[in-house]
Each structure stands twice: as structure tokens, then as C-alpha cells.
Amino acid sequence: MLGIVKRDLAAQPVMTRKQPILALTIMVAISFGQRFGGAQAAVPLTPAGDGHDTIPAFVNGKGPFAFILDTGADESSLYQWFAEKEHLPKGKVRDVYGQTGSVSSPTYSLKTLSVDGRAIHNIVADGLPNRHDAGRQAGVAGNDLMDGTITIFDFPCRTVEIRPKPVDVHAIVPSDSVVVQGGSVTDGTQLTLPVTVGSVEGTAYLDTGSRDTRISPSFAAAAHIDPASPAFRDADLIFGFKSKGTVSRKGPIGPVRFAGITVTQAEARVIDLPVFVSRVNQLGRCASNKMAKDHAALRSCR
């Protein structure tokens, strides 16, 4: 997810973190002319039928189950239908926060959660309400699983690799790769990067659990984007954790520049969500990995 916010966070290389509790690096292949180097096992990215991509995950040694590998999620979680199917006992109830707000939900104790050979043990996963769309994902693997790794999302080749540190990054990525100055949000584990929409600069974070690009009405106004114009259309409702969907409008937002590339005909959903206010003190936020995927389609996988 690309999250566009006011550029008031201290710049830092994308390979570092402000928060010492997380040692996470995300790499996204969006315009490389070659595959990431080095022989390494990878897991496939599979369309879920609802706009998300899923990866095979194992829960308590069983699986594989379809999970979203979500760089926008601080911790891992399970959907209610899956927890019931696996007869997982409910634990304490706690608040879970998402784009649309928060919900009180039971927790589930897991002995292991593993993806691509990377495993975390004895975790407490949050419970999630069942989805309102066609997706039948079993759960979400969050940044707690990717902590201490180099995680590579290769959208053109439809794969993900999770490599435990230490890793020689220079041996993985091409020499002409763009170095992005990154940062973090104030109360989460997401990595941020600078983004420009039209002539308006902001700070973004790449959320691989988001289906499309989302910007707040305030950022749209700053970028002179009018969601009421005929170029925009009514979009599908966004539910998140809520039983009542949030309305939004989707349409063209002009050129978007980030990570050394320019998406000339970007499209975004303009939507008013609580997370735009609660996550950081921000001008606006844009959320998507779709731009990276669309740009990646311009190069071949070899």
C-alpha cells in the first residue's frame, strides 16, 4: 500500500527502521530488467479473486492455507471462519485496528505460523470478522512474521521470498536499483517512502494487503483532485472490520512518482477513513500495491 502523508518524518534509508522492535526490509520488483539474484526458494503469489494476492502458509504445522502477506499489518491474524473450521479455542478479547476503525475480537494462540520456511512460534493472533467480498483467505501474515528478514515481493514473476538476515542486499538487487529514503509511522511497523502526486509531495507506505490506491479527501484537495467530477465513478463499498460499508469514489489522479518510476495514468479511490487521522498526523494517504504491480507488468520475468 502506498500511503501518502505530509512530509514531516525524518528521512532515512529504506534499509533502516526508526523502531528497534522491527528489523524488516521490504523489496518490491517493479521495474528491474532482471530477476533478483541468488538461488533461493520462493512461494507463489496467487490471485484470491477479490483483488488480493495470497501466499501458502502453514498454521500449527498444517496447510498450506491461503494467507495475505501484508506489510500494512503489524501482527498476524485469522479470519473467523478459518478459526472455527480448525476448532481453535478463543482467547482474550482485544481491540483490532484497521483502515475503517477498530473492533473487539477474540484472539487465538498459535504454536507456529510459517511461510517460505520462515516460522514464528507461540504467537497470539487476532481474530478478524469474515470478509464481505468473494475472498476466502484464511488469515493475514503480518510484519511480526517478516521481522528480521529481507522480504522480496516480485510481482512480475508472481513470487515472494523471505530471507533471514544477514543478507548481502547488493548481491540481490541490480546495481542500477534506486535507493529510496524511507521512514516509519508513529504508532506502527510500516516502512514509508516519498511519493509525489502531480506536484504535491507526501510520504507513502507500501501495503501489500491493499487492493487499490486510496487517498483521503484532504490530500485529494491539496492535489487539486475532484472526486465529484465526471471522471470519477462510484466505487464498491469498503467494509474492513465494520458491518456497514464506507462509500468512496474512484478515478484518475494524474502522474504518481515514487521509487524512481512514474505512473503516468494512476487511478485512486478517494475515501474518508479513520486510519487517515489515527495512523499519523497527515495531509493524506494513498494506499496500494496496485501501482507497483501495474508498472511491473511492463517488464518481462526472466
Secondary structure per residue as TSV (DSSP state, phi and psi in degrees):
chain	resnum	aa	ss	phi	psi
A	1	M	-	360.0	133.6
A	2	L	-	-95.8	118.1
A	3	G	-	-110.1	114.2
A	4	I	-	-95.3	122.0
A	5	V	B	-133.6	171.1
A	6	K	-	-63.5	138.7
A	7	R	S	-80.1	72.5
A	8	D	-	-121.5	14.4
A	9	L	S	-99.3	143.7
A	10	A	-	-62.2	131.6
A	11	A	-	-72.9	145.5
A	12	Q	E	-157.0	157.4
A	13	P	E	-60.5	147.1
A	14	V	T	-65.2	-17.0
A	15	M	T	-81.5	-1.6
A	16	T	-	-117.3	167.7
A	17	R	-	-131.2	141.6
A	18	K	S	-71.6	-36.2
A	19	Q	S	-91.4	116.8
A	20	P	T	-67.7	-13.9
A	21	I	T	-73.9	-13.0
A	22	L	-	-128.8	126.9
A	23	A	-	-117.1	79.3
A	24	L	E	-126.8	133.5
A	25	T	E	-126.4	129.7
A	26	I	E	-110.6	129.9
A	27	M	E	-117.9	135.8
A	28	V	E	-125.4	121.2
A	29	A	E	-79.8	108.4
A	30	I	S	-121.2	-23.7
A	31	S	S	-151.2	16.8
A	32	F	-	-69.8	145.3
A	33	G	S	-88.1	2.1
A	34	Q	S	-147.6	164.0
A	35	R	-	-75.4	159.9
A	36	F	-	-59.6	142.7
A	37	G	S	-79.8	164.2
A	38	G	S	89.6	137.0
A	39	A	-	-77.2	126.5
A	40	Q	-	-158.9	141.8
A	41	A	-	-67.9	150.7
A	42	A	-	-141.5	158.4
A	43	V	E	-111.6	150.6
A	44	P	E	-78.8	148.6
A	45	L	-	-92.6	122.6
A	46	T	E	-120.1	129.0
A	47	P	E	-60.8	136.0
A	48	A	-	-92.3	-7.3
A	49	G	S	90.3	-2.2
A	50	D	S	-125.9	15.5
A	51	G	S	98.2	-13.2
A	52	H	-	-91.6	158.7
A	53	D	E	-106.2	145.7
A	54	T	E	-124.8	160.1
A	55	I	E	-126.3	156.5
A	56	P	E	-77.9	127.2
A	57	A	E	-127.0	158.1
A	58	F	E	-121.0	131.1
A	59	V	E	-115.0	120.4
A	60	N	T	53.2	36.4
A	61	G	T	82.6	-2.4
A	62	K	E	-104.9	151.6
A	63	G	E	147.8	-165.8
A	64	P	E	-82.1	152.7
A	65	F	E	-122.6	148.9
A	66	A	E	-77.3	115.0
A	67	F	E	-120.9	152.2
A	68	I	E	-88.6	125.9
A	69	L	E	-90.2	102.0
A	70	D	-	-113.8	107.5
A	71	T	T	-73.5	-7.5
A	72	G	T	-93.0	-2.7
A	73	A	-	-105.8	127.3
A	74	D	S	-66.7	-41.4
A	75	E	S	-131.7	163.1
A	76	S	-	-80.4	157.7
A	77	S	E	-153.9	165.3
A	78	L	E	-126.8	142.8
A	79	Y	E	-78.3	149.7
A	80	Q	H	-56.5	-43.2
A	81	W	H	-62.2	-36.2
A	82	F	H	-71.9	-43.2
A	83	A	H	-60.7	-38.6
A	84	E	H	-69.4	-40.7
A	85	K	H	-62.3	-37.6
A	86	E	T	-88.0	1.7
A	87	H	T	56.4	43.3
A	88	L	-	-82.0	127.7
A	89	P	-	-68.2	140.6
A	90	K	-	-77.0	140.4
A	91	G	-	-104.7	-153.4
A	92	K	-	-63.4	150.3
A	93	V	E	-88.5	135.2
A	94	R	E	-145.7	164.6
A	95	D	E	-78.3	134.7
A	96	V	E	-115.0	132.7
A	97	Y	E	-109.4	137.4
A	98	G	E	-142.6	-169.5
A	99	Q	T	-61.0	-37.2
A	100	T	T	-90.7	-1.0
A	101	G	E	132.2	-150.5
A	102	S	E	-126.6	161.0
A	103	V	E	-148.2	144.8
A	104	S	E	-84.4	127.8
A	105	S	E	-146.1	150.5
A	106	P	E	-69.9	157.1
A	107	T	E	-105.8	165.4
A	108	Y	E	-136.4	128.8
A	109	S	E	-85.5	126.0
A	110	L	E	-117.0	137.0
A	111	K	E	-71.1	-43.0
A	112	T	E	-147.4	150.4
A	113	L	E	-135.9	124.4
A	114	S	E	-136.5	145.6
A	115	V	E	-142.9	129.2
A	116	D	T	53.2	38.3
A	117	G	T	81.9	-8.6
A	118	R	E	-90.7	124.7
A	119	A	E	-127.8	143.5
A	120	I	E	-119.3	149.6
A	121	H	E	-123.7	148.1
A	122	N	E	51.8	55.2
A	123	I	E	-103.5	159.8
A	124	V	E	-109.2	109.1
A	125	A	E	-92.2	140.6
A	126	D	E	-75.2	148.9
A	127	G	E	-89.6	140.3
A	128	L	E	-118.3	140.6
A	129	P	-	-60.6	150.0
A	130	N	-	-62.2	149.7
A	131	R	-	-70.0	154.4
A	132	H	S	-94.7	-5.4
A	133	D	S	-105.9	-163.2
A	134	A	S	-80.9	-5.2
A	135	G	-	-66.7	138.0
A	136	R	-	-123.8	42.4
A	137	Q	-	-67.3	145.3
A	138	A	-	-79.8	-30.0
A	139	G	E	-177.9	-168.0
A	140	V	E	-129.2	127.0
A	141	A	E	-96.8	116.9
A	142	G	-	-100.4	-162.6
A	143	N	H	-68.3	-18.3
A	144	D	H	-64.3	-32.1
A	145	L	H	-74.4	-33.8
A	146	M	H	-89.8	-4.0
A	147	D	T	-58.0	130.9
A	148	G	T	79.5	20.4
A	149	T	E	-129.2	167.9
A	150	I	E	-104.0	114.8
A	151	T	E	-108.7	123.6
A	152	I	E	-113.4	115.2
A	153	F	E	-97.6	111.7
A	154	D	E	-108.2	88.5
A	155	F	T	-65.6	-39.7
A	156	P	T	-61.0	-38.3
A	157	C	T	-93.5	-0.6
A	158	R	T	59.4	46.9
A	159	T	E	-138.5	162.1
A	160	V	E	-133.4	137.6
A	161	E	E	-123.6	136.5
A	162	I	E	-118.7	111.0
A	163	R	E	-112.9	124.6
A	164	P	E	-68.0	141.9
A	165	K	S	-74.2	153.7
A	166	P	-	-81.6	147.5
A	167	V	-	-135.6	137.8
A	168	D	-	-81.2	97.5
A	169	V	G	-60.3	-36.2
A	170	H	G	-65.6	-22.8
A	171	A	G	-83.4	-10.9
A	172	I	T	-95.5	-48.0
A	173	V	S	-98.4	153.7
A	174	P	-	-61.6	155.2
A	175	S	T	-66.8	-22.8
A	176	D	T	-94.5	17.0
A	177	S	-	-64.8	148.2
A	178	V	-	-86.9	128.8
A	179	V	-	-87.2	124.2
A	180	V	-	-107.8	132.4
A	181	Q	E	-78.3	119.2
A	182	G	E	-116.6	174.7
A	183	G	E	-152.8	-151.4
A	184	S	E	-149.6	163.5
A	185	V	-	-84.0	165.1
A	186	T	T	-75.2	-28.1
A	187	D	T	-133.1	31.9
A	188	G	S	-150.8	-170.0
A	189	T	-	-115.1	16.8
A	190	Q	-	-82.0	144.7
A	191	L	E	-86.7	143.4
A	192	T	E	-117.5	161.2
A	193	L	E	-152.0	153.7
A	194	P	E	-75.0	140.7
A	195	V	E	-139.2	146.5
A	196	T	E	-124.2	126.0
A	197	V	E	-110.3	113.8
A	198	G	T	64.3	-115.9
A	199	S	T	-112.2	7.2
A	200	V	E	-99.5	124.3
A	201	E	E	-91.1	148.9
A	202	G	E	-155.8	-178.3
A	203	T	E	-114.4	134.6
A	204	A	E	-122.2	158.3
A	205	Y	E	-131.4	142.9
A	206	L	-	-88.6	114.1
A	207	D	-	-113.9	104.8
A	208	T	T	-74.5	-2.0
A	209	G	T	-97.5	3.7
A	210	S	-	-97.6	139.0
A	211	R	S	-80.9	-30.1
A	212	D	S	-150.0	176.1
A	213	T	-	-83.4	133.1
A	214	R	E	-132.7	131.7
A	215	I	E	-128.9	151.0
A	216	S	-	-78.9	157.4
A	217	P	H	-57.0	-35.2
A	218	S	H	-67.8	-38.9
A	219	F	H	-70.0	-38.9
A	220	A	H	-58.1	-43.0
A	221	A	H	-64.4	-41.5
A	222	A	H	-63.3	-33.3
A	223	A	T	-91.4	8.7
A	224	H	T	58.9	42.5
A	225	I	-	-106.0	123.1
A	226	D	-	-108.3	101.8
A	227	P	T	-68.4	-12.6
A	228	A	T	-85.2	-4.5
A	229	S	S	-71.7	159.6
A	230	P	T	-62.3	-18.8
A	231	A	T	-71.0	-18.7
A	232	F	-	-96.7	157.6
A	233	R	E	-133.9	159.2
A	234	D	E	-66.4	132.1
A	235	A	-	-101.9	169.6
A	236	D	-	-66.1	155.1
A	237	L	-	-67.6	144.6
A	238	I	B	-105.7	120.0
A	239	F	-	-97.8	-46.3
A	240	G	T	60.2	-126.2
A	241	F	T	-89.8	-4.2
A	242	K	-	-93.9	152.9
A	243	S	S	-81.1	-19.5
A	244	K	S	-106.9	126.8
A	245	G	-	-75.1	154.5
A	246	T	B	-99.9	130.5
A	247	V	-	-78.4	156.1
A	248	S	-	-159.5	169.1
A	249	R	E	-126.4	143.0
A	250	K	E	-124.9	139.1
A	251	G	E	-178.0	-172.2
A	252	P	E	-74.4	140.6
A	253	I	E	-120.9	8.2
A	254	G	E	83.7	-164.4
A	255	P	E	-72.9	139.9
A	256	V	E	-122.7	129.0
A	257	R	E	-118.5	128.1
A	258	F	E	-162.5	149.6
A	259	A	T	51.9	37.1
A	260	G	T	80.6	5.3
A	261	I	E	-123.4	162.3
A	262	T	E	-128.2	125.0
A	263	V	E	-97.7	107.9
A	264	T	E	-76.2	-28.8
A	265	Q	E	-125.2	61.0
A	266	A	E	-75.3	149.4
A	267	E	E	-123.5	146.2
A	268	A	E	-144.4	159.9
A	269	R	E	-99.6	122.2
A	270	V	E	-92.9	118.4
A	271	I	-	-150.2	142.2
A	272	D	-	-97.2	107.5
A	273	L	-	-122.6	145.2
A	274	P	T	-56.6	-31.6
A	275	V	H	-64.0	-24.6
A	276	F	H	-63.9	-25.8
A	277	V	H	-98.2	-41.8
A	278	S	H	-79.8	-31.7
A	279	R	S	-69.8	-47.3
A	280	V	S	-150.4	161.3
A	281	N	S	-78.9	100.0
A	282	Q	-	-135.5	155.8
A	283	L	S	-76.0	-37.3
A	284	G	-	-175.2	177.6
A	285	R	-	-151.8	140.2
A	286	C	-	-124.2	132.8
A	287	A	-	-128.5	112.5
A	288	S	-	-177.9	149.7
A	289	N	S	-106.3	3.4
A	290	K	H	-65.7	-38.0
A	291	M	H	-60.2	-43.7
A	292	A	H	-63.4	-41.5
A	293	K	H	-64.1	-46.0
A	294	D	H	-62.9	-41.2
A	295	H	H	-68.1	-36.4
A	296	A	H	-62.3	-28.4
A	297	A	T	-65.2	-13.9
A	298	L	T	-76.6	-14.3
A	299	R	S	-117.4	156.0
A	300	S	-	-88.4	154.7
A	301	C	-	-94.7	122.7
A	302	R	-	-147.6	360.0
